[in-house]
Amino acid sequence: MDLAEQVRDIKAQFRLSMNGVASSRMREQGLVYHLNFGIELPRLREIASEYTPNHELAQILWKENIRESKILATILMPVDRFIPQLADIWVEQIPTQEIAEIAVMNLFQRLPYASSIAFRWVSDCREIFQVCGFLLLTRLCMLKREFNESAAYELVDQAIVAMQDENIRVAQQAFILLRKYIQIGKKQAKEVLDAIKPLPQNENPRLSGWIDQLRFECTL
């Protein structure tokens, strides 16, 4: 099949696998897409397994304003063809938190430059870039990825600053990152504990609660 035939075949499988109940539930939860077939991830992986990873096919699917197309694109994009400039373009076009998390899981974490691009994204002023950057750093922590001294300092510093951001999505992802970083080991826990010690008592109950929780988890 040529690319056009593959895309038509994929869309036909979307229609056959449509789950209207799941689609409605996602809308109720605030996951709004131009078109959403409500197909669960295991089924989407089955569909993706029928096709060979292909840069051009993944690009076509990503450009479709369809939830399932974007998810398949993250599976079918070959890592060696996914250059940093293209990663930036994709992040800018991510429509929901769900797609951000899936892109990190299926594609971004596998990139050889994952760490460097994550740090660049968390320093960006745009919300979706910051969210993806913190999601990616969190994933790298879960994979026990090693950070040199400079990178470790930047990770903790950027997360603490972002945790105080008024944007709840960014702040929450930064908090989650610090929790995962602490779990790597005692050295990382001490780094976080030393960094949050000077923080003054904050009137924001959410932030105060997060800081108290980090202090507690650092001493476990």
C-alpha atoms as a printed R data frame, in Angstrom:
    type eleno elety resid chain resno       x      y      z
1   ATOM     1    CA   MET     A     1   0.000  0.000  0.000
2   ATOM     2    CA   ASP     A     2   1.167  3.542 -0.684
3   ATOM     3    CA   LEU     A     3   0.907  6.232  1.997
4   ATOM     4    CA   ALA     A     4  -2.551  7.413  0.933
5   ATOM     5    CA   GLU     A     5  -3.882  3.854  1.054
6   ATOM     6    CA   GLN     A     6  -2.333  3.276  4.472
7   ATOM     7    CA   VAL     A     7  -3.976  6.417  5.852
8   ATOM     8    CA   ARG     A     8  -7.364  5.375  4.435
9   ATOM     9    CA   ASP     A     9  -6.948  1.903  5.901
10  ATOM    10    CA   ILE     A    10  -6.024  3.324  9.313
11  ATOM    11    CA   LYS     A    11  -9.050  5.625  9.345
12  ATOM    12    CA   ALA     A    12 -11.292  2.716  8.394
13  ATOM    13    CA   GLN     A    13  -9.948  0.793 11.390
14  ATOM    14    CA   PHE     A    14 -10.637  3.810 13.594
15  ATOM    15    CA   ARG     A    15 -14.296  3.767 12.548
16  ATOM    16    CA   LEU     A    16 -14.598  0.032 13.152
17  ATOM    17    CA   SER     A    17 -12.999  0.337 16.611
18  ATOM    18    CA   MET     A    18 -14.927  3.433 17.692
19  ATOM    19    CA   ASN     A    19 -15.995  3.602 21.354
20  ATOM    20    CA   GLY     A    20 -18.648  6.288 21.700
21  ATOM    21    CA   VAL     A    21 -18.975  5.891 25.468
22  ATOM    22    CA   ALA     A    22 -15.246  6.443 26.015
23  ATOM    23    CA   SER     A    23 -15.269  9.412 23.654
24  ATOM    24    CA   SER     A    24 -18.123 11.047 25.574
25  ATOM    25    CA   ARG     A    25 -16.405 10.380 28.887
26  ATOM    26    CA   MET     A    26 -13.236 12.094 27.649
27  ATOM    27    CA   ARG     A    27 -15.213 15.182 26.637
28  ATOM    28    CA   GLU     A    28 -16.786 15.293 30.083
29  ATOM    29    CA   GLN     A    29 -13.275 15.173 31.591
30  ATOM    30    CA   GLY     A    30 -12.187 18.147 29.478
31  ATOM    31    CA   LEU     A    31 -10.258 16.202 26.808
32  ATOM    32    CA   VAL     A    32 -11.654 17.998 23.780
33  ATOM    33    CA   TYR     A    33 -10.537 16.965 20.298
34  ATOM    34    CA   HIS     A    34 -11.753 17.962 16.844
35  ATOM    35    CA   LEU     A    35 -12.453 14.257 16.281
36  ATOM    36    CA   ASN     A    36 -12.181 11.511 18.898
37  ATOM    37    CA   PHE     A    37 -13.114  7.879 18.284
38  ATOM    38    CA   GLY     A    38 -12.557  6.948 21.944
39  ATOM    39    CA   ILE     A    39 -10.311  4.010 21.046
40  ATOM    40    CA   GLU     A    40  -8.336  2.596 23.973
41  ATOM    41    CA   LEU     A    41  -4.540  2.527 23.863
42  ATOM    42    CA   PRO     A    42  -4.111 -1.285 23.640
43  ATOM    43    CA   ARG     A    43  -6.283 -1.355 20.517
44  ATOM    44    CA   LEU     A    44  -4.345  1.551 19.007
45  ATOM    45    CA   ARG     A    45  -1.102 -0.335 19.595
46  ATOM    46    CA   GLU     A    46  -2.611 -3.322 17.794
47  ATOM    47    CA   ILE     A    47  -3.477 -1.133 14.830
48  ATOM    48    CA   ALA     A    48   0.000  0.428 14.823
49  ATOM    49    CA   SER     A    49   1.624 -3.024 14.854
50  ATOM    50    CA   GLU     A    50   0.205 -3.657 11.386
51  ATOM    51    CA   TYR     A    51   2.358 -0.900  9.895
52  ATOM    52    CA   THR     A    52   6.103 -0.402  9.565
53  ATOM    53    CA   PRO     A    53   7.394  2.732 11.340
54  ATOM    54    CA   ASN     A    54   7.611  5.413  8.691
55  ATOM    55    CA   HIS     A    55   8.562  9.082  8.966
56  ATOM    56    CA   GLU     A    56   6.248 10.270  6.198
57  ATOM    57    CA   LEU     A    57   3.274  8.250  7.465
58  ATOM    58    CA   ALA     A    58   3.794  9.505 11.018
59  ATOM    59    CA   GLN     A    59   3.952 13.096  9.768
60  ATOM    60    CA   ILE     A    60   0.690 12.704  7.845
61  ATOM    61    CA   LEU     A    61  -1.043 11.160 10.859
62  ATOM    62    CA   TRP     A    62   0.238 13.838 13.242
63  ATOM    63    CA   LYS     A    63  -1.157 16.613 11.046
64  ATOM    64    CA   GLU     A    64  -4.644 15.078 11.251
65  ATOM    65    CA   ASN     A    65  -6.768 16.790 13.882
66  ATOM    66    CA   ILE     A    66  -7.815 13.395 15.255
67  ATOM    67    CA   ARG     A    67  -6.899 11.994 18.675
68  ATOM    68    CA   GLU     A    68  -6.147  8.497 17.422
69  ATOM    69    CA   SER     A    69  -4.084  9.734 14.454
70  ATOM    70    CA   LYS     A    70  -1.796 11.706 16.729
71  ATOM    71    CA   ILE     A    71  -1.346  8.734 19.062
72  ATOM    72    CA   LEU     A    72  -0.451  6.428 16.170
73  ATOM    73    CA   ALA     A    73   2.013  9.040 14.899
74  ATOM    74    CA   THR     A    74   3.939  8.853 18.193
75  ATOM    75    CA   ILE     A    75   4.232  5.083 17.769
76  ATOM    76    CA   LEU     A    76   5.112  5.018 14.072
77  ATOM    77    CA   MET     A    77   7.670  7.849 14.014
78  ATOM    78    CA   PRO     A    78  11.212  6.382 13.706
79  ATOM    79    CA   VAL     A    79  13.411  7.823 16.460
80  ATOM    80    CA   ASP     A    80  16.380  8.309 14.130
81  ATOM    81    CA   ARG     A    81  14.322 10.573 11.845
82  ATOM    82    CA   PHE     A    82  12.843 12.687 14.626
83  ATOM    83    CA   ILE     A    83  15.177 15.698 14.756
84  ATOM    84    CA   PRO     A    84  14.983 18.345 17.537
85  ATOM    85    CA   GLN     A    85  13.409 20.933 15.228
86  ATOM    86    CA   LEU     A    86  10.595 18.521 14.432
87  ATOM    87    CA   ALA     A    87  10.156 17.733 18.121
88  ATOM    88    CA   ASP     A    88   9.574 21.442 18.765
89  ATOM    89    CA   ILE     A    89   6.960 21.595 16.011
90  ATOM    90    CA   TRP     A    90   5.111 18.580 17.378
91  ATOM    91    CA   VAL     A    91   5.078 19.916 20.926
92  ATOM    92    CA   GLU     A    92   3.655 23.209 19.711
93  ATOM    93    CA   GLN     A    93   0.791 21.267 18.091
94  ATOM    94    CA   ILE     A    94  -0.078 19.064 21.086
95  ATOM    95    CA   PRO     A    95  -3.778 19.653 21.872
96  ATOM    96    CA   THR     A    96  -4.211 18.009 25.300
97  ATOM    97    CA   GLN     A    97  -2.405 16.721 28.385
98  ATOM    98    CA   GLU     A    98  -3.250 13.183 27.255
99  ATOM    99    CA   ILE     A    99  -1.361 13.556 23.973
100 ATOM   100    CA   ALA     A   100   1.555 15.191 25.809
101 ATOM   101    CA   GLU     A   101   1.849 12.216 28.175
102 ATOM   102    CA   ILE     A   102   1.533  9.692 25.345
103 ATOM   103    CA   ALA     A   103   4.098 11.479 23.179
104 ATOM   104    CA   VAL     A   104   6.566 11.432 26.078
105 ATOM   105    CA   MET     A   105   5.927  7.739 26.704
106 ATOM   106    CA   ASN     A   106   5.945  6.519 23.105
107 ATOM   107    CA   LEU     A   107   8.509  8.810 21.514
108 ATOM   108    CA   PHE     A   108  10.211 11.625 23.431
109 ATOM   109    CA   GLN     A   109  11.770  9.442 26.147
110 ATOM   110    CA   ARG     A   110  13.433  7.306 23.463
111 ATOM   111    CA   LEU     A   111  15.236 10.214 21.800
112 ATOM   112    CA   PRO     A   112  19.037 10.280 22.186
113 ATOM   113    CA   TYR     A   113  18.795 13.990 22.993
114 ATOM   114    CA   ALA     A   114  15.842 13.604 25.397
115 ATOM   115    CA   SER     A   115  17.582 15.188 28.375
116 ATOM   116    CA   SER     A   116  18.879 18.273 26.565
117 ATOM   117    CA   ILE     A   117  15.575 18.991 24.859
118 ATOM   118    CA   ALA     A   118  13.665 18.541 28.120
119 ATOM   119    CA   PHE     A   119  15.785 21.204 29.827
120 ATOM   120    CA   ARG     A   120  15.244 23.544 26.903
121 ATOM   121    CA   TRP     A   121  11.501 23.007 27.035
122 ATOM   122    CA   VAL     A   122  11.153 23.707 30.768
123 ATOM   123    CA   SER     A   123  12.918 27.038 30.177
124 ATOM   124    CA   ASP     A   124  10.407 27.992 27.475
125 ATOM   125    CA   CYS     A   125   7.717 30.529 28.335
126 ATOM   126    CA   ARG     A   126   4.964 28.545 26.588
127 ATOM   127    CA   GLU     A   127   2.847 26.311 28.805
128 ATOM   128    CA   ILE     A   128   2.773 23.210 26.591
129 ATOM   129    CA   PHE     A   129   6.562 23.258 26.226
130 ATOM   130    CA   GLN     A   130   7.047 23.525 29.986
131 ATOM   131    CA   VAL     A   131   4.533 20.749 30.643
132 ATOM   132    CA   CYS     A   132   6.222 18.445 28.111
133 ATOM   133    CA   GLY     A   133   9.650 19.302 29.488
134 ATOM   134    CA   PHE     A   134   8.686 18.412 33.052
135 ATOM   135    CA   LEU     A   135   6.838 15.293 31.889
136 ATOM   136    CA   LEU     A   136   9.942 14.176 30.002
137 ATOM   137    CA   LEU     A   137  12.313 14.862 32.903
138 ATOM   138    CA   THR     A   138   9.941 12.960 35.189
139 ATOM   139    CA   ARG     A   139  10.017 10.010 32.837
140 ATOM   140    CA   LEU     A   140  13.826 10.096 32.688
141 ATOM   141    CA   CYS     A   141  13.919 10.047 36.503
142 ATOM   142    CA   MET     A   142  11.632  7.018 36.510
143 ATOM   143    CA   LEU     A   143  14.087  5.341 34.137
144 ATOM   144    CA   LYS     A   144  16.897  6.141 36.616
145 ATOM   145    CA   ARG     A   145  18.650  8.283 34.024
146 ATOM   146    CA   GLU     A   146  21.888  9.763 35.351
147 ATOM   147    CA   PHE     A   147  22.240 13.554 35.502
148 ATOM   148    CA   ASN     A   148  25.612 15.232 35.924
149 ATOM   149    CA   GLU     A   149  26.052 17.761 38.743
150 ATOM   150    CA   SER     A   150  25.177 20.755 36.584
151 ATOM   151    CA   ALA     A   151  22.082 19.098 35.108
152 ATOM   152    CA   ALA     A   152  20.930 17.893 38.540
153 ATOM   153    CA   TYR     A   153  21.209 21.427 39.927
154 ATOM   154    CA   GLU     A   154  19.276 22.838 36.977
155 ATOM   155    CA   LEU     A   155  16.569 20.183 37.309
156 ATOM   156    CA   VAL     A   156  15.932 20.938 40.974
157 ATOM   157    CA   ASP     A   157  16.217 24.714 40.530
158 ATOM   158    CA   GLN     A   158  13.877 24.852 37.531
159 ATOM   159    CA   ALA     A   159  11.330 22.599 39.236
160 ATOM   160    CA   ILE     A   160  11.249 24.643 42.445
161 ATOM   161    CA   VAL     A   161  10.766 27.883 40.512
162 ATOM   162    CA   ALA     A   162   8.040 26.333 38.357
163 ATOM   163    CA   MET     A   163   6.317 24.797 41.372
164 ATOM   164    CA   GLN     A   164   5.583 28.367 42.502
165 ATOM   165    CA   ASP     A   165   4.114 29.314 39.113
166 ATOM   166    CA   GLU     A   166   0.531 30.530 38.970
167 ATOM   167    CA   ASN     A   167  -0.122 28.092 36.136
168 ATOM   168    CA   ILE     A   168  -1.403 24.993 37.931
169 ATOM   169    CA   ARG     A   169  -0.516 22.588 35.111
170 ATOM   170    CA   VAL     A   170   3.103 23.700 35.052
171 ATOM   171    CA   ALA     A   171   3.354 23.890 38.848
172 ATOM   172    CA   GLN     A   172   1.897 20.425 39.344
173 ATOM   173    CA   GLN     A   173   4.209 18.801 36.800
174 ATOM   174    CA   ALA     A   174   7.204 20.436 38.488
175 ATOM   175    CA   PHE     A   175   6.077 19.060 41.858
176 ATOM   176    CA   ILE     A   176   5.638 15.574 40.398
177 ATOM   177    CA   LEU     A   177   9.128 15.777 38.894
178 ATOM   178    CA   LEU     A   178  10.689 16.572 42.282
179 ATOM   179    CA   ARG     A   179   8.865 13.653 43.891
180 ATOM   180    CA   LYS     A   180  10.219 11.261 41.258
181 ATOM   181    CA   TYR     A   181  13.693 12.765 41.509
182 ATOM   182    CA   ILE     A   182  13.722 12.172 45.268
183 ATOM   183    CA   GLN     A   183  12.924  8.510 44.678
184 ATOM   184    CA   ILE     A   184  16.130  7.968 42.702
185 ATOM   185    CA   GLY     A   185  18.218  7.881 45.861
186 ATOM   186    CA   LYS     A   186  19.449  9.557 49.060
187 ATOM   187    CA   LYS     A   187  21.780 11.909 47.188
188 ATOM   188    CA   GLN     A   188  18.888 13.277 45.135
189 ATOM   189    CA   ALA     A   189  16.665 13.560 48.214
190 ATOM   190    CA   LYS     A   190  19.342 15.618 49.977
191 ATOM   191    CA   GLU     A   191  19.644 17.909 46.963
192 ATOM   192    CA   VAL     A   192  15.914 18.629 47.041
193 ATOM   193    CA   LEU     A   193  15.829 19.011 50.831
194 ATOM   194    CA   ASP     A   194  18.723 21.501 50.744
195 ATOM   195    CA   ALA     A   195  16.997 23.451 47.972
196 ATOM   196    CA   ILE     A   196  13.628 23.780 49.711
197 ATOM   197    CA   LYS     A   197  14.997 24.594 53.191
198 ATOM   198    CA   PRO     A   198  15.409 28.326 52.470
199 ATOM   199    CA   LEU     A   199  11.888 28.665 51.058
200 ATOM   200    CA   PRO     A   200   9.783 30.968 53.260
201 ATOM   201    CA   GLN     A   201   6.425 29.981 54.679
202 ATOM   202    CA   ASN     A   202   3.940 30.540 51.885
203 ATOM   203    CA   GLU     A   203   0.345 31.664 52.202
204 ATOM   204    CA   ASN     A   204  -0.612 29.514 49.226
205 ATOM   205    CA   PRO     A   205  -2.005 26.322 50.826
206 ATOM   206    CA   ARG     A   206  -1.333 24.269 47.710
207 ATOM   207    CA   LEU     A   207   2.330 25.273 47.565
208 ATOM   208    CA   SER     A   208   2.781 24.912 51.324
209 ATOM   209    CA   GLY     A   209   1.303 21.428 51.168
210 ATOM   210    CA   TRP     A   210   3.621 20.429 48.349
211 ATOM   211    CA   ILE     A   211   6.691 21.724 50.190
212 ATOM   212    CA   ASP     A   212   5.689 19.889 53.367
213 ATOM   213    CA   GLN     A   213   5.185 16.690 51.386
214 ATOM   214    CA   LEU     A   214   8.599 17.041 49.733
215 ATOM   215    CA   ARG     A   215  10.273 17.624 53.106
216 ATOM   216    CA   PHE     A   216   8.586 14.506 54.446
217 ATOM   217    CA   GLU     A   217   9.530 12.336 51.483
218 ATOM   218    CA   CYS     A   218  13.142 13.559 51.573
219 ATOM   219    CA   THR     A   219  13.523 12.124 55.076
220 ATOM   220    CA   LEU     A   220  12.053  8.695 54.365
